[in-house]
């Protein structure tokens, strides 16, 4: 068991950070399994070094619950 797994079990949540250029799928799956074995709460994944072609790039925004509650007519 790694130090990261031991620490993750003590936290409210963890982000799994992966390198798109070099992390193999089996290694990513093993990291996830190790975290789940110690009952770590995975709250998200960050995928670094993703190659994005300019024409394929897009931006997506979803309002948070706080945004929705602050505006009685909705976020827009």
Secondary structure, DSSP 8 states (H G I E B T S, - for coil): --HHHHHHTTSS-EEEEEETTT--HHHHHHHHHHHHHTT--EEEEEEES----GGG--------HHHHHH-TT---
